[in-house]
Amino acid sequence: MPERMTFQVPDAAAGERLDKWLASLESVSLTRSVLQTQMEQENVLVNGRPITKNYRQRAGDFVELTLPDPEPLELVPENIPLDIVYEDDDLLVVNKPKGMVVHPAPSHRTGTLVHALLYHCGDRLSGINGVIRPGIVHRIDRFTSGLLMVAKNDTAHQALSAQIQTHSFTREYQAVAMGRFHDLEGTISAPIGRDPANRKKMCVTEKNSKPAVTHYTVLTSYDRAAHLRLRLETGRTHQIRVHLAYLGYPILGDDVYGKADPGIEGQCLHAAKIGFVHPTTKEYLEFESALPDYFIKVLRRLGAGTGEQV
C-alpha cells in the first residue's frame, strides 16, 4: 500500500520550487526528477490539489506526497559477506569495508553493498529509495569505511530519515587530515553545494547550497597531519571532505579534494559511531566501530615521526 508523507511549507522556503525543496529534505530521500514524475502523476498535492512540476510554493502550503510503490527488483543478489553489527526486524547496522560501493551505478553494476543486502535480506528491505537503493537510509562514500544503517521496511525508513532531518541522529567520524591545526577543536559552518566548475564535486558556496555544520576535535597532532574526531550536525554529500579542504586541511589520500597518497587508497575517513532512536522500541541505540587496519597503519606511519598527543 502506498505510503504518504505530509509537510507544511515554512516561511523561509516561500517562493522556492516545490520539487527542489522536497528534494532537500533528508526525510524524503528522492531526487528532483523522481519528484517531478510524481507531480505529473498527481502523487504530490498542495492544499489538496495537483500542481505542475514547476510550482513555486507559498508559506503555509500543506503538501501531501504519496511515495511510489517499490519497483520490482531486477538486481541479482550476491553472496558477499557482511559485517553486521546489529540486526532486528526493522533495521540493520552494517560495518562497511573501505572500497565497497554502497549502491549500483553505471561504473559499479555488481559487488555493491546493495547486492549483498539483497542476498542477506531478500525482499525484507524498504522500498522508498526504489530499485537501486533498497533499504539505504544514508550512505557513505566508497573509500570511507565504517557504520551505516539499513531499513527493512518503509515505516522504519521514514522514522530514521526524520531523525536525520531534525539532526537528532548521531554520526561521528575519525579522519587523518593534512596540516597542523591551530585550534584543537572547532566548528565548521559553511554551506555546501554543487561545484559549478565540476559537477562531480561539491564545494563551499552560497549559491544553490544547503547549510552544513561539522564539529571537530584534534585527537593527535603529528608533524604534517592530525588525527581528528568529527561529529556531523548535518549530512551533506562529501561534507567532511569538503569542509576540511575548505579550511586548508584536506583528508589524507583524498584525490578529489586534496591529493592521492601512495600509502592508502582513497581518503582516510572512518564512520566510527552512529546513534538513533529505534523506530519501534523508541530506545536510543548507539554503535561504535573500531579503527580498521588501514587507518591504524596510517597512524603508525605518521607516529614514526614526531607525534604530539593532545
C-alpha positions as CSV (number, residue, x, y, z in Angstrom):
1,M,0.0,0.0,0.0
2,P,1.4,3.4,-0.9
3,E,3.0,5.5,1.9
4,R,2.0,9.1,2.4
5,M,4.1,11.9,3.9
6,T,2.8,15.4,4.8
7,F,4.6,18.7,5.2
8,Q,3.9,22.3,5.8
9,V,6.0,24.9,3.9
10,P,7.8,27.2,6.3
11,D,8.1,30.9,5.8
12,A,11.8,30.6,4.9
13,A,11.0,28.3,2.0
14,A,8.3,30.5,0.4
15,G,8.9,31.2,-3.3
16,E,11.1,28.2,-3.8
17,R,10.3,25.5,-6.3
18,L,8.4,22.7,-4.5
19,D,10.4,19.9,-6.2
20,K,13.7,21.5,-5.1
21,W,12.5,22.0,-1.5
22,L,11.2,18.4,-1.2
23,A,14.4,17.0,-2.6
24,S,16.4,18.9,0.0
25,L,14.5,17.2,2.9
26,E,16.5,14.2,4.1
27,S,13.3,12.5,5.2
28,V,12.1,12.4,1.6
29,S,15.2,10.8,0.0
30,L,14.0,11.3,-3.6
31,T,15.7,13.2,-6.4
32,R,14.0,16.2,-8.1
33,S,13.5,14.2,-11.3
34,V,11.6,11.5,-9.4
35,L,9.6,14.1,-7.6
36,Q,8.7,15.8,-10.9
37,T,7.5,12.5,-12.2
38,Q,5.3,12.0,-9.1
39,M,3.9,15.5,-9.7
40,E,3.0,14.6,-13.2
41,Q,1.3,11.5,-11.9
42,E,-0.6,13.7,-9.3
43,N,1.1,12.0,-6.4
44,V,2.0,15.4,-5.0
45,L,-0.8,17.5,-3.8
46,V,-0.7,21.1,-2.4
47,N,-3.7,22.1,-0.3
48,G,-5.5,19.0,-1.7
49,R,-4.9,19.8,-5.4
50,P,-2.4,18.6,-8.0
51,I,0.2,21.0,-9.1
52,T,2.6,21.4,-12.0
53,K,6.2,20.3,-11.7
54,N,7.5,24.0,-11.7
55,Y,5.1,25.0,-8.9
56,R,6.6,27.7,-6.5
57,Q,5.3,27.1,-3.0
58,R,3.8,29.6,-0.6
59,A,4.3,29.8,3.2
60,G,1.8,27.6,4.9
61,D,1.1,25.3,1.9
62,F,0.1,21.9,3.0
63,V,1.9,19.3,0.9
64,E,0.9,15.6,0.6
65,L,3.5,13.3,-1.0
66,T,2.4,9.8,-1.9
67,L,5.5,7.6,-2.1
68,P,5.7,5.3,-5.1
69,D,5.3,1.6,-4.6
70,P,8.6,-0.2,-4.8
71,E,9.5,-1.2,-8.3
72,P,10.2,-4.9,-9.0
73,L,13.9,-5.5,-8.2
74,E,16.0,-6.5,-11.2
75,L,19.3,-6.6,-9.3
76,V,20.8,-10.1,-8.8
77,P,21.6,-10.8,-5.1
78,E,25.2,-11.7,-4.4
79,N,26.6,-13.8,-1.6
80,I,29.0,-11.1,-0.3
81,P,30.0,-11.4,3.4
82,L,28.6,-8.6,5.6
83,D,29.9,-7.4,8.9
84,I,26.6,-6.9,10.7
85,V,26.9,-5.0,14.0
86,Y,23.2,-5.2,14.8
87,E,20.0,-6.6,13.2
88,D,16.3,-6.9,14.1
89,D,13.0,-7.0,12.2
90,D,13.2,-3.2,11.4
91,L,16.8,-2.5,10.6
92,L,20.5,-3.4,10.3
93,V,23.6,-1.7,11.2
94,V,26.5,-2.7,8.9
95,N,30.2,-2.1,9.1
96,K,31.2,-1.3,5.5
97,P,34.8,-2.0,4.5
98,K,36.8,0.5,2.7
99,G,36.5,0.2,-1.1
100,M,32.9,-1.2,-1.2
101,V,30.4,0.8,-3.2
102,V,27.1,1.3,-1.4
103,H,24.7,1.1,-4.3
104,P,24.9,0.2,-8.0
105,A,26.0,2.8,-10.6
106,P,27.0,2.6,-14.3
107,S,30.6,2.1,-13.2
108,H,29.7,-0.4,-10.4
109,R,27.0,-2.8,-11.6
110,T,28.0,-5.7,-9.2
111,G,29.7,-6.2,-5.9
112,T,27.9,-3.4,-4.0
113,L,26.5,-3.3,-0.5
114,V,23.0,-3.4,-2.0
115,H,23.8,-6.7,-3.8
116,A,25.0,-8.1,-0.5
117,L,21.9,-6.9,1.3
118,L,19.5,-8.4,-1.3
119,Y,21.2,-11.8,-0.7
120,H,21.0,-11.4,3.1
121,C,17.6,-9.8,3.5
122,G,15.7,-11.0,0.4
123,D,12.6,-8.8,0.0
124,R,12.8,-7.5,3.6
125,L,14.1,-4.1,2.7
126,S,12.4,-0.7,2.5
127,G,11.3,0.4,-1.0
128,I,11.3,4.2,-0.5
129,N,14.5,4.7,-2.5
130,G,13.4,2.5,-5.3
131,V,15.3,-0.3,-7.1
132,I,18.8,1.0,-6.9
133,R,18.9,1.9,-3.2
134,P,16.6,-0.5,-1.3
135,G,16.9,-0.1,2.4
136,I,19.5,2.7,2.2
137,V,18.7,5.4,4.7
138,H,22.0,7.2,4.4
139,R,25.2,6.3,2.7
140,I,29.0,6.7,2.9
141,D,31.5,7.0,0.1
142,R,33.3,4.1,-1.5
143,F,36.6,4.8,0.2
144,T,35.1,5.7,3.6
145,S,34.8,2.8,5.9
146,G,32.5,2.3,8.9
147,L,28.9,2.2,10.0
148,L,25.7,2.8,8.1
149,M,22.1,2.0,8.8
150,V,19.7,0.0,6.6
151,A,15.9,0.0,6.9
152,K,13.9,-3.2,6.4
153,N,10.5,-1.6,6.0
154,D,9.2,1.8,4.9
155,T,7.9,2.7,8.4
156,A,11.4,2.3,9.9
157,H,12.9,4.2,6.9
158,Q,10.7,7.2,7.4
159,A,11.3,7.3,11.1
160,L,15.1,7.1,10.8
161,S,15.2,9.6,7.9
162,A,13.2,12.0,10.1
163,Q,15.8,11.8,12.8
164,I,18.5,12.7,10.2
165,Q,16.4,15.6,9.0
166,T,16.0,17.0,12.6
167,H,19.7,16.5,13.4
168,S,18.9,14.1,16.3
169,F,20.8,11.3,14.6
170,T,24.4,10.7,16.0
171,R,27.1,10.5,13.3
172,E,30.7,10.5,14.5
173,Y,33.8,10.0,12.2
174,Q,37.5,9.8,12.6
175,A,39.9,11.1,10.0
176,V,43.5,12.0,9.3
177,A,43.8,15.5,7.8
178,M,46.9,17.1,6.4
179,G,48.5,20.0,8.2
180,R,48.8,21.2,11.8
181,F,45.6,22.7,13.3
182,H,45.9,26.0,15.2
183,D,42.7,25.2,17.2
184,L,42.4,21.8,18.8
185,E,38.6,21.9,18.4
186,G,36.1,23.9,16.5
187,T,33.0,24.1,14.3
188,I,32.9,24.5,10.6
189,S,29.7,26.1,9.5
190,A,29.7,26.7,5.7
191,P,27.0,25.9,3.1
192,I,27.7,23.2,0.6
193,G,26.5,22.9,-3.0
194,R,27.5,21.5,-6.3
195,D,30.8,22.8,-7.7
196,P,29.9,24.9,-10.8
197,A,33.3,24.1,-12.4
198,N,33.0,20.3,-11.8
199,R,29.6,18.7,-11.4
200,K,31.1,15.6,-9.8
201,K,32.4,17.7,-6.9
202,M,30.9,19.6,-4.1
203,C,32.2,22.9,-2.7
204,V,31.5,25.6,-0.1
205,T,29.3,28.1,-1.8
206,E,26.4,30.5,-1.1
207,K,24.7,29.7,-4.5
208,N,22.2,26.8,-4.7
209,S,23.6,25.3,-1.4
210,K,22.4,23.9,1.8
211,P,23.6,24.7,5.4
212,A,26.3,22.4,6.6
213,V,27.8,22.1,10.1
214,T,30.8,19.9,11.2
215,H,32.3,19.8,14.7
216,Y,35.9,18.6,15.0
217,T,38.4,17.7,17.8
218,V,42.1,17.1,17.3
219,L,43.0,13.8,19.0
220,T,46.7,13.7,18.0
221,S,48.9,16.2,16.2
222,Y,51.8,14.9,14.0
223,D,54.5,16.8,12.1
224,R,52.4,17.1,9.0
225,A,49.0,15.8,9.9
226,A,46.4,15.4,12.6
227,H,44.1,12.6,13.8
228,L,40.6,14.0,14.2
229,R,37.2,13.1,15.7
230,L,34.4,14.8,13.8
231,R,30.7,15.0,14.5
232,L,28.2,15.8,11.8
233,E,25.3,18.1,12.6
234,T,24.1,17.9,9.0
235,G,24.7,15.3,6.4
236,R,25.6,16.9,3.0
237,T,27.3,15.0,0.2
238,H,31.1,14.8,0.9
239,Q,30.6,17.2,3.9
240,I,33.6,16.3,6.0
241,R,35.9,16.1,2.9
242,V,34.7,19.5,1.6
243,H,34.8,21.2,4.9
244,L,38.3,20.1,5.8
245,A,39.6,21.0,2.4
246,Y,37.9,24.4,2.7
247,L,39.9,25.1,5.9
248,G,43.1,24.0,4.1
249,Y,43.3,20.6,5.8
250,P,42.3,18.0,3.2
251,I,41.9,14.4,4.3
252,L,45.0,12.3,3.7
253,G,44.6,10.3,0.5
254,D,41.6,12.3,-0.8
255,D,42.5,12.7,-4.5
256,V,39.2,14.7,-5.2
257,Y,39.6,17.5,-2.6
258,G,43.3,17.1,-1.8
259,K,45.8,14.7,-3.4
260,A,46.4,11.0,-3.5
261,D,48.8,9.3,-1.1
262,P,50.8,6.2,-2.2
263,G,50.3,4.5,1.2
264,I,46.4,4.5,1.1
265,E,43.6,4.0,-1.4
266,G,41.2,6.9,-1.2
267,Q,40.6,9.2,1.8
268,C,41.5,8.2,5.4
269,L,38.0,8.6,6.8
270,H,36.1,6.2,9.1
271,A,32.4,6.3,10.2
272,A,33.2,5.3,13.8
273,K,29.8,5.8,15.7
274,I,26.1,6.1,14.9
275,G,23.2,6.6,17.4
276,F,19.5,6.8,16.9
277,V,16.1,6.2,18.5
278,H,14.8,2.8,17.4
279,P,11.6,3.3,15.3
280,T,9.6,0.7,17.1
281,T,11.0,0.4,20.7
282,K,11.8,4.1,21.0
283,E,15.0,3.1,22.7
284,Y,18.2,5.1,21.9
285,L,20.8,2.8,20.4
286,E,24.4,3.6,19.8
287,F,27.1,1.6,18.0
288,E,30.8,2.0,17.5
289,S,33.3,0.6,15.0
290,A,37.0,0.2,15.9
291,L,39.5,1.8,13.6
292,P,40.2,-0.6,10.7
293,D,43.7,-1.9,9.9
294,Y,44.3,0.6,7.1
295,F,43.7,3.5,9.5
296,I,45.9,2.1,12.2
297,K,48.7,1.7,9.7
298,V,48.4,5.3,8.7
299,L,48.7,6.4,12.3
300,R,51.7,4.2,12.9
301,R,53.4,5.7,9.8
302,L,52.7,9.2,11.0
303,G,53.8,8.3,14.5
304,A,57.2,7.2,13.2
305,G,57.9,11.0,13.0
306,T,57.2,13.4,15.9
307,G,53.8,12.9,17.3
308,E,52.3,15.1,20.0
309,Q,49.4,13.6,22.0
310,V,46.6,16.1,22.8
